[in-house]
Amino acid sequence: MKLAATKDNYLYEQIADDLSRQILGGMLVRGDKIPSVRSICSLHKVSMSTALQAYYVLESRGLIRSMPKSGYYVSYVKTFPGLPNQTSPSLQTGNEDNSDLVSKVYGEISSGTMMLSLGCPSPELLPLAKLNKVMVQTLHTFPDSATSYEHVQGNVKLRRQIARRSSIWGGRLTEDDVLTTSGCNNAMTLCLLALTQRGDTIAVESPVYFGILQLAKSLGLHVLELPTHPESGVEMEALTDALRKHRIRLCLLISNFSNPMGGTMPSEHKKEVVRLMEFYNIPLIENDMYGDLYFGSQRPGNCKAYDESGLVLLCNSLSKTLAPGYRVGWVTPGKFAEQIRRVKFATSISNATITHEVVATFLEKGRYESYLKTLRNVLHNNSLHYMDAIMKYFPEGTRVSRPKGGFMLWIELDPSVNTAALYEQTIKRKVSLAPGRMFTLQNQYNNCMRLSYGLSWNKEVEEAIRMIGKLSRSLSG
């Protein structure tokens, strides 16, 4: 039967809703193959793009998943593990040092270790052959074989491509709005160096990427950790109270698929964050390096899209999507452009010419979007497989985040399980995980861990998760 479109309900949504009812009603169960895209086109008399859009919606709802060269299958199960609890850090700046644990986890990387602790895609998921081809071409055609310094602002072709892609998240950037950096960490470092002084206080989510904590401590900054929800990110009431009660120099937030919890701030929260920054005249450093790795039909926006005052400094990179070792990042510094430019010139002068030119050419040739689509599909399937294994092998009562993009699962175990001790057991078996204590400067998250599903799903990964689950049971009270 052909579906009729209405003003408020597009055809692809009707198709998705129809299949959703069948799945949620039990007519289609986990593992069942659903009709092919061509079958949907024929049945409903719709285009291929409409049918695919419907399936993207179903994927974003966690109801189906794609199996390469096979089709789409039902992935929904009625029972999910509970979500991790909203965090409740002390609203005082933390002083506890986690650097020894961070150094231990990342100092023991070896070729024989399965790095479930590493938040980046496995090399076999990257378009290495295409990047290598562009690299060879660049070495032959670029002036001086790309050995000369580039402009402090960065590669103009790369900045142009970044500006062009900003329309995807609602931005209206020009190449002059972008300053390139050696990765996202370098972008955040430049911002903090330019805008803070030793003794200042910055506000962040909690838990938060350990690199941010290490950077803040190295600069002599105090870190105020804010309560965070595993689905919606930083708790808005807590942020509002913190801005009112504390002398905060700036905020640093990961707006989409945060590291490590995986939450995404709703659009209304992003708007409110920007409004608060403007009201208190406080800069926001926004890290959006996971935004392109969405599992639904549309990329989520960011805070920068609502910025009219220039207070939002958007930091991003291709380290999590294309080439971690190329160190290609950027910042849109807004009203602080001259300050950031001076700090970059004083600390690094310019970026690596060759890798930035290679990435600029790769983007210019239009190869990035098709590659991203494949990567997102693989990561989404990985996340479902990892979730299934955790449900199967981990102790009863384990809580797991359900991100709608990115790389990370945040796992909350029984309070009796110390994940730093668990790490000591798993690393002996050549499997690395990230203990929750790494993601805070307070004494908390000792029973939590971050697992990355950037590694392709296979029997070895399943066995590693089974082993972690078994050890977790042995350590529980």
C-alpha positions in Angstrom: 0.0 0.0 0.0 1.3 3.4 -0.9 1.6 5.8 2.0 0.2 9.3 1.7 2.4 12.2 2.8 0.9 14.8 5.1 2.1 18.3 6.0 3.5 17.2 9.4 4.6 13.6 8.6 7.0 13.0 5.7 6.9 9.7 3.8 10.1 8.4 5.2 8.8 9.1 8.7 5.6 7.1 8.0 7.6 4.2 6.6 9.9 4.3 9.7 6.9 4.5 12.0 5.2 1.5 10.3 8.3 -0.6 10.7 8.8 0.6 14.3 5.3 -0.6 15.2 6.1 -4.0 13.8 9.4 -4.2 15.7 8.1 -2.9 19.0 4.9 -5.0 18.7 7.0 -8.2 18.3 6.0 -9.0 14.7 9.7 -8.5 13.8 12.2 -9.7 16.5 15.9 -9.4 17.0 17.9 -11.0 14.2 15.0 -10.8 11.6 15.9 -9.4 8.2 13.7 -6.6 7.3 12.6 -5.8 3.7 15.4 -4.5 1.4 15.5 -0.9 0.4 14.4 -1.8 -3.1 11.4 -3.7 -1.7 10.4 -0.6 0.3 10.7 1.5 -2.9 8.5 -0.9 -4.8 5.9 -1.4 -2.0 5.4 2.3 -1.2 6.3 3.8 -4.6 9.0 6.0 -3.1 12.5 6.9 -4.2 15.7 5.2 -3.0 16.7 8.2 -1.0 13.3 8.2 0.8 13.6 4.5 1.7 17.2 5.0 2.9 16.1 8.0 5.0 13.5 5.8 6.7 16.1 3.2 7.5 18.4 5.9 8.9 15.6 6.9 11.3 15.2 3.3 12.4 19.0 3.0 13.0 19.0 6.2 15.0 16.2 4.7 17.2 18.4 1.7 17.8 15.8 -0.6 16.1 17.8 -1.9 13.2 21.4 -2.2 12.0 23.0 -2.7 8.7 25.1 -5.7 7.9 27.5 -5.0 5.0 26.6 -6.9 1.8 23.7 -8.5 3.6 21.0 -6.0 4.4 19.2 -4.6 7.4 18.4 -6.6 10.5 16.3 -6.0 13.7 18.6 -5.1 16.6 16.1 -4.0 19.1 15.8 -5.9 22.4 13.1 -5.1 24.9 15.5 -5.2 27.9 18.4 -2.8 28.1 20.8 -2.3 31.0 20.0 0.7 33.1 21.6 4.1 32.3 24.5 5.2 34.5 23.3 7.6 37.2 23.5 11.4 36.7 26.8 12.4 38.3 27.0 14.5 41.4 30.6 15.8 41.9 31.4 18.1 44.7 30.8 21.7 43.6 34.3 22.6 44.9 37.4 22.6 42.7 39.1 19.3 42.7 42.7 18.8 43.7 43.3 15.1 43.5 45.9 14.0 41.0 45.1 11.3 38.5 48.2 11.7 36.3 49.8 8.5 37.6 46.8 6.4 36.5 46.6 8.2 33.2 50.4 7.6 32.6 50.0 4.0 33.5 47.1 3.3 31.2 48.6 5.1 28.2 52.2 4.3 29.0 51.6 0.6 28.5 50.5 0.7 24.9 52.1 -2.1 23.0 51.4 -3.8 19.7 50.1 -6.9 21.4 47.5 -5.1 23.6 43.9 -4.7 22.7 43.3 -1.0 23.3 39.7 -0.8 24.4 40.9 2.3 26.3 41.8 4.2 23.1 39.2 6.7 21.8 39.9 6.6 18.1 39.0 4.4 15.1 40.9 1.2 14.4 43.3 1.7 11.4 41.4 -0.8 9.2 38.4 1.6 9.3 40.4 4.5 7.9 40.8 5.3 4.2 44.5 4.7 4.3 45.0 3.9 0.6 43.3 7.0 -0.5 45.2 9.2 1.9 48.4 7.6 0.8 47.6 8.4 -2.8 46.9 12.0 -2.0 50.1 12.2 0.1 52.3 11.0 -2.9 50.6 13.4 -5.2 51.1 16.3 -2.8 54.8 15.6 -2.4 55.2 15.8 -6.2 53.1 18.9 -6.8 53.2 21.1 -3.7 55.9 23.8 -3.8 59.1 22.8 -2.0 57.6 19.4 -1.5 55.6 20.9 1.5 58.8 21.6 3.5 58.2 25.3 3.9 56.3 27.0 6.8 52.7 27.8 6.1 50.9 30.9 7.2 50.2 31.2 11.0 46.4 31.3 10.2 46.8 27.9 8.5 46.4 26.3 5.1 44.0 28.4 3.1 42.5 25.5 1.2 41.9 23.6 4.4 40.3 26.6 6.1 38.1 27.0 3.1 36.9 23.4 3.3 36.3 23.7 7.0 34.2 26.8 6.5 32.3 25.1 3.7 31.4 22.2 5.9 30.2 24.4 8.7 26.8 24.7 6.9 26.2 21.1 8.0 25.8 22.2 11.6 24.2 25.5 10.9 27.4 27.6 10.8 28.1 30.5 8.4 31.9 30.5 8.6 34.3 31.9 6.1 37.9 30.8 5.8 39.0 33.9 7.7 37.0 32.6 10.7 39.2 29.5 11.0 42.6 29.1 12.5 44.2 25.6 12.0 46.0 23.7 14.8 47.8 20.5 15.5 44.7 18.6 16.6 41.9 19.5 18.9 44.0 19.3 22.1 46.3 22.0 20.6 43.3 24.1 19.8 42.0 23.9 23.3 45.5 24.6 24.6 45.8 27.8 22.6 42.4 29.0 23.9 43.3 28.3 27.5 46.7 30.0 27.1 45.2 33.0 25.6 42.2 33.4 27.9 43.3 32.2 31.4 45.9 32.9 34.0 47.3 30.6 36.7 44.8 30.4 39.5 41.7 31.0 37.3 38.7 28.6 37.6 37.2 26.8 34.6 33.9 24.8 34.6 33.7 21.4 32.9 31.4 18.4 32.7 32.0 15.5 35.1 33.3 13.0 34.1 35.3 14.7 31.4 38.1 13.7 29.0 41.3 13.3 31.1 43.3 15.3 28.6 41.4 18.4 29.5 42.1 17.8 33.2 45.8 17.2 32.6 46.0 20.4 30.5 44.2 22.5 33.1 46.4 21.3 35.9 49.6 22.0 33.8 48.4 25.6 33.4 47.7 26.0 37.1 44.0 26.3 36.7 41.3 25.2 39.1 38.7 22.9 37.7 35.0 23.0 38.8 33.3 19.8 37.8 29.6 19.9 37.1 26.9 17.3 37.4 26.3 15.5 34.0 23.5 13.3 32.6 24.5 10.3 30.4 22.1 11.3 27.7 21.7 15.1 27.8 25.1 16.3 29.0 25.9 19.0 31.6 23.1 19.7 34.0 21.8 23.1 33.2 20.6 24.1 36.7 24.0 23.3 38.1 25.8 25.3 35.3 23.5 28.3 36.0 24.2 28.1 39.8 27.9 27.7 39.2 28.1 30.8 37.0 26.1 32.8 39.7 28.1 31.6 42.7 31.7 31.1 41.5 34.2 33.3 39.7 34.5 31.2 36.6 36.9 32.5 33.9 35.5 30.2 31.2 33.5 27.0 30.5 34.8 24.1 28.5 32.1 21.7 27.2 31.9 18.7 24.8 28.5 19.4 23.2 28.0 16.2 21.1 28.6 12.6 22.1 30.8 13.7 25.1 33.9 11.9 26.2 33.5 9.7 28.2 29.8 9.5 28.9 28.5 9.9 25.4 25.7 12.4 26.1 24.5 15.1 23.6 23.2 18.4 24.8 19.7 19.1 23.4 19.4 22.1 21.1 17.5 24.1 23.7 20.3 23.4 26.2 22.9 24.6 23.6 20.9 27.8 23.1 20.6 28.3 26.9 24.4 27.8 27.4 25.1 30.5 24.8 22.6 32.8 26.5 24.3 32.3 29.8 27.7 32.9 28.4 26.5 36.2 26.9 24.8 37.2 30.2 27.9 36.7 32.3 30.3 37.6 29.5 32.2 34.4 29.9 33.9 32.6 26.9 32.9 29.0 26.0 35.4 26.6 24.6 33.3 24.1 22.8 34.8 20.8 21.8 32.8 19.2 18.9 35.2 16.7 17.6 32.7 13.8 17.7 29.8 15.6 16.0 30.3 14.0 12.6 30.0 10.5 14.1 26.2 10.6 14.6 24.1 7.5 14.1 20.9 9.1 13.1 19.8 10.9 9.9 21.2 14.3 10.7 24.2 15.8 12.3 23.5 17.5 15.6 24.2 21.2 15.8 26.5 22.9 18.3 26.6 25.9 20.6 28.6 27.9 18.0 25.6 27.9 15.7 23.8 30.1 18.2 26.7 32.4 18.9 26.1 36.0 17.9 28.6 37.7 20.3 31.8 35.8 19.4 32.2 34.3 22.8 32.1 30.7 21.6 35.5 29.2 20.6 34.7 26.1 18.6 37.5 23.5 18.7 37.5 20.5 16.3 39.7 18.1 14.5 39.8 15.1 12.2 41.7 13.0 14.7 38.6 10.9 15.6 37.3 10.5 12.1 40.1 10.4 9.5 43.7 10.5 10.5 44.7 10.6 14.2 48.4 10.9 13.5 48.1 13.7 11.0 47.3 16.2 13.8 44.8 18.3 11.8 42.6 20.5 14.0 41.2 24.0 14.1 39.5 26.6 16.2 37.0 29.3 15.3 38.1 31.9 17.8 35.4 34.5 17.4 36.1 37.8 19.1 39.4 36.4 20.4 41.0 35.8 17.0 44.0 38.1 17.4 44.8 36.7 20.9 44.7 33.1 19.7 46.7 33.9 16.6 49.5 35.5 18.7 49.6 32.5 21.1 49.9 30.1 18.2 52.7 32.2 16.6 54.5 32.3 19.9 54.2 28.6 20.7 54.4 26.8 17.3 54.5 29.3 14.4 52.7 27.0 12.0 51.4 23.5 11.6 52.7 20.5 9.7 52.4 21.6 6.1 52.2 18.3 4.3 49.5 16.6 6.4 47.3 19.7 6.4 47.6 20.0 2.6 46.8 16.3 2.2 43.6 16.5 4.3 42.6 19.7 2.5 42.9 17.9 -0.8 41.0 14.9 0.5 38.1 17.2 1.6 38.2 19.2 -1.6 37.8 16.0 -3.7 34.5 15.2 -1.9 35.7 11.9 -0.5 35.1 12.6 3.2 31.3 12.4 3.3 31.0 9.0 1.6 33.8 7.7 3.9 32.0 9.1 7.0 28.8 7.4 6.1 30.6 4.0 6.1 32.4 4.8 9.3 29.3 5.8 11.1 27.5 2.6 10.0 30.4 0.5 11.3 30.6 2.3 14.6 26.8 2.1 15.2 27.0 -1.7 14.6 30.0 -2.0 16.9 28.1 -0.1 19.6 25.2 -2.6 19.4 27.5 -5.6 19.5 29.5 -4.2 22.4 26.2 -3.5 24.3 25.0 -7.0 23.7 28.2 -8.5 25.0 28.1 -6.3 28.1 24.5 -7.4 28.8 25.6 -11.0 28.4 28.8 -11.2 30.3 28.9 -8.4 32.9 27.4 -8.6 36.4 23.8 -8.1 36.9 23.0 -4.5 37.7 25.7 -3.1 35.4 24.7 0.3 34.0 25.7 1.3 30.5 25.3 4.6 28.5 23.5 4.5 25.2 25.2 7.1 23.0 23.8 8.1 19.7 27.2 8.7 18.1 30.9 8.8 18.9 33.1 6.0 20.2 32.5 5.7 23.9 30.5 3.5 26.4 30.5 4.6 30.0 29.9 1.6 32.3 28.9 1.8 35.9 29.5 -1.3 38.0 28.7 -2.2 41.6 30.3 0.2 44.0 32.4 -2.7 45.4 34.3 -3.0 42.0 37.4 -0.8 41.7 38.1 -0.4 38.0 41.7 0.7 38.6 42.3 -2.7 40.2 40.3 -4.3 37.3 42.6 -2.6 34.9 45.6 -4.2 36.6 44.0 -7.6 36.0 43.0 -7.0 32.4 46.3 -5.5 31.3 48.1 -8.7 32.4 45.9 -10.4 29.7 46.8 -7.8 27.1 43.5 -5.9 27.2 43.4 -2.2 28.2 40.4 -0.3 29.5 40.1 3.2 30.9 39.3 3.3 34.6 36.7 5.9 35.6 39.0 7.6 38.1 41.0 9.0 35.1 38.1 11.3 34.2 37.9 13.4 37.4 40.1 15.3 39.9 37.9 14.2 42.7 37.6 10.8 44.5 34.8 9.4 42.4 33.9 7.1 39.5 36.1 4.4 41.0 33.5 1.8 40.0 33.2 3.1 36.4 35.1 2.6 33.2 35.2 3.8 29.6 35.3 1.3 26.8 35.8 2.4 23.2 34.0 0.6 20.4 36.4 2.0 17.8 37.8 -1.5 17.3 36.0 -3.6 14.7 33.7 -6.2 16.2 35.1 -9.8 16.1 35.5 -12.9 18.2 38.6 -11.5 19.9 36.8 -8.4 21.0 33.9 -10.4 22.3 36.3 -12.7 24.3 37.9 -9.6 25.8 34.6 -8.2 26.9 33.7 -11.6 28.3 37.0 -11.7 30.3 36.4 -8.1 31.6 32.9 -9.2 32.7 34.2 -12.3 34.4 36.9 -10.4 36.3 34.3 -7.7 37.3 32.2 -10.5 38.9 35.2 -11.8 40.8 35.9 -8.3 42.2 32.3 -7.5 43.2 31.3 -7.8 46.8 
